[in-house]
Amino acid sequence: MRATYDPLFMLKPVAEDVWIVDGPVIRYGMPWPKIPFPTRTTIIRLPNRRFSCTRPPS
């Protein structure tokens, strides 16, 4: 299963002042079964020129 998009760990523009960064697929869940779970960060440049980052990749 491929749920992330190359290149990994690189900023990809989505809109003006909005980027995403795909990280690795991690396995998450109970000891069994572990489910593949993609990681992704969204980065937003705020009006005050600071940045907001959500859910950083592993």
Secondary structure, 3 states (H helix, E strand, C coil): CCCCCCCCCCCEEEECCEEEEEEEEEEECCCCCCEEEEEEEEEEECCCCCEEEECCCC
